[in-house]
Amino acid sequence: METVYKQYNIRLSIDSRFEQVRLLSGALRGIGKELELSDDKLGQLELMMVEAVNNVIEHAYEMQGGNDVRVRVEYNPEVVHLIISDSGRTMPDELHSEVKDMPDPEGLPEGGWGMGLIHLLADSIRYSNDAKGNHLHVSKQLA
């Protein structure tokens, strides 16, 4: 008999304000617990999502509230995909097209850690834009 695995496609949306990012984190933790993800994998997914959403708010929307930030969580037992979407400014090619080096910790930069952390933690990353907006696709293998 063939084993049938559940697949999920969950959509979340917040206003482009930093104080709402915590709501997304809580929602993702709840989803992860329900799907019985390990604390390690869930923590990595949460960090990638928070960094990506913070980048959207800061750079794509230039700190302006009143804009949608959308997160889609696609799950199957082998992989979790996060798709972070917005309708703001397009991300420069150099930020998503290659593996990013982490900033020098000796310099203690206030910024520049987001995409480096995402590239470090993600098993795959892809950026696209279309008529519906900008989409950052990050995946984490579970097996």
ABEGO torsion letter per residue (X at the ends): XBBBBBBBBBBBBBBBBAAAAAAAAAAAAAAAAAAGBBAAAAAAAAAAAAAAAAAAAAAAAGGBBGBBBBBBBBBBAABBBBBBBBABBBBBAAAAABBBBBBBAAAGBABGAAAAAAAAABABBBBBBBAAEBBBBBBBBAX
